[in-house]
């Protein structure tokens, strides 16, 4: 046991130690509070002095230069006049103000002012987010065509040919405010709906029609066209959706001038017609006999020569590829001129040169067979009734599945009842189960639930309040942005389960969608409008200045930019790569235009032709021209 004296000593030491600690903490607290009470410099006052000295001279209430007044603008409350300060930020960041010749402040002062303005606006925006309000959004013609393709597996059907161009706003044709409707447009939708429904169901009652696919006037046909057999030159390949099992007539037409004189008949030539890559016709023409024939009545001679090319073949319903090309006899350049142009036809009257394809005409169906098998029927008919009593339940199952994809959500009981009413009416008028389904499909394609995208406010949210969009609406936003089409079954299933809210699931779905072939729509539609690539097809440089410019080069330039954009998106690169990329994508025609082929050949390089035009970056490793040139340069 400790004595009383020792206890007193310990108690004294503890009290002394506590007093020292208290005194030190009090001193620290006093110093800290003193530091907090020290006045901070008013940044708004400092920046106001800078603006008054260098900006207000021109931008004041009296002069109002460029419609901007800064003498009354309040720097203490920047967000209240965000429109004014946003203009100031843009001008200062671009170093456009103060103007050349006027006094300039120190660069650090300008940067501090811009940082102050940006920080003030960003803090306010983060505290008061304004996601906006979605409006009623009609599908534009690209989205409508893609939706029909994915809904019914009509891969080769180009719906955009039957719809008028959509109005543009701010350079884009998918702005909801500009996508209105009219009675004429709704009549067009109704006509297309019946056409698509008949094709999707392979209706044998479809009348014979004629479809014409034209080659562009400035298409060069001296070299091989991708998609056609090797060893051929020129021509074109088209993908066409044959609606029913029947016979169809394929009629290639050669280019002729305004008086029906076929070009290139002075040389013997051979035309080849292929169907899904298989040869179905090989015809010789040209030479002395046909040249003499064409010297008479040119129109009759043209009809007689082109009659040899006609092929009438039985075809199964669905998408198929038709190819027409010429056998390539020689790769040697012409000897009649010292330096031939890369473009074949410049003079629209002269018939000199080589024979070229003008168009492919497809006519049919003839002698159609009853509804058989096709990709669209397999997509739609998920069940087949074996008796009359089973028809209603099977139809309900079919229409529920189609409406779920078309409406981007499960159909309500009232909507299914309405669809079943159209099924009953169609079956009664047409006399068959297929007729009923066809009528209901036509109604789906003109229903507001399919034609329009709209997002409903939740019932328990006050007017003007912010809320999270539902998983189904998020799925629709994703698919129309990346694919320009409806969500697929996998995305819809996750949305119905409420799993798209999970960031990991959402990221996985975005990556899956970007890896899909349909993601090319992001380059074709978004980049095509943002970078004005769609306008290329209407551009015709002056022939005398650019005699080598042809449609081959035009398509190559467009696809090069699209593939660069796809590369940036799919490979998650910086957006600045669009400006400073050290690689590109090219085919032989574009390489000739850039002079890359001549450069590589001069260095003794081996030309690698694996990166063909039209392949996506996901399918083909990017060919980095700059890296190749750098490797060759090291050899020197």
TAVEN-V895658 format. One record per pair of residues at least 24 apart in sequence whose C-alpha atoms are under 7 Angstrom apart, sorted by the first residue. I is the first residue (numbers start at 1). J is the second residue. Records with the same first field share a line. If there is no record, write none. Layout:
I=J + J
This chain:
44=75 + 76
47=113
48=75
54=103
78=117 + 120 + 121
79=120 + 121 + 124
89=114
134=455
135=176 + 454
136=176 + 452 + 453 + 454
137=176 + 179 + 452 + 453 + 454
138=176 + 179 + 451 + 452 + 453
139=451 + 452
140=166 + 174
141=166
143=484 + 485
146=484 + 485
147=485 + 486
151=405 + 406
152=200 + 376 + 379 + 380
153=375 + 376 + 379
154=376
155=319
156=239 + 240 + 241 + 319
157=240 + 241
171=529 + 530
172=529
189=446
190=446
193=442 + 445 + 446
194=442
197=438 + 441 + 442
198=438
199=243
200=376 + 377
201=376 + 377 + 438
202=243 + 244 + 371
203=244 + 371
204=244 + 368 + 369 + 370 + 371
207=365
208=363 + 364 + 365 + 366
209=363 + 364
210=361 + 362 + 363 + 364
211=361 + 362 + 363
212=359 + 360 + 361 + 362
213=359 + 360 + 361
214=358 + 359 + 360
215=358 + 359
218=345 + 550 + 551
219=550 + 551 + 552
220=343 + 344 + 550 + 552
221=356
228=323
231=327 + 328
232=325 + 326 + 327 + 328
233=325 + 326 + 327 + 328
234=325 + 326 + 356
235=324 + 325 + 326 + 356 + 357
236=323 + 324 + 325
237=321 + 322 + 323 + 324
238=321 + 322 + 323
239=319 + 320 + 321 + 322
240=319 + 320 + 321
241=318 + 319 + 320
242=317 + 318 + 319
243=317 + 318
244=316 + 317 + 368
245=315 + 316 + 317 + 368 + 369
246=314 + 315 + 316 + 365 + 366 + 367 + 368 + 369
247=312 + 313 + 314 + 315 + 364 + 365 + 366 + 367 + 368
248=312 + 313 + 314 + 315 + 362 + 363 + 364 + 365 + 366
249=310 + 311 + 312 + 313 + 362 + 363 + 364
250=310 + 311 + 312 + 361 + 362 + 363
251=309 + 310 + 311 + 360 + 361 + 362
252=309 + 310 + 359 + 360 + 361
253=306 + 357 + 358 + 359 + 360
254=356 + 357 + 358
255=356 + 357 + 358
257=348 + 349
258=349
260=298 + 299 + 302
261=294 + 298
262=302 + 351
263=351 + 352 + 353 + 354 + 355
264=351 + 352 + 353 + 354 + 355
265=290 + 291 + 355
266=291
270=326 + 327
271=325 + 326 + 327
272=324 + 325 + 326 + 327
273=323 + 324 + 325
274=322 + 323 + 324
275=321 + 322 + 323
276=320 + 321 + 322
283=308 + 309
317=374
318=374 + 375
341=547 + 548
342=548
343=547 + 548 + 549 + 550
396=420
406=450
407=449 + 450
408=476 + 486 + 487
409=472
471=495 + 498 + 500 + 501
472=496
482=519 + 521 + 522
483=518 + 519 + 521 + 522
484=521
514=570
515=618
523=562 + 565 + 566
524=562
527=562
533=558
553=589 + 590
556=590
559=614
560=585 + 586
563=616 + 617
567=617
582=626
583=624 + 625 + 626
584=623 + 624 + 625
585=622 + 623
586=613
587=612 + 613
603=632
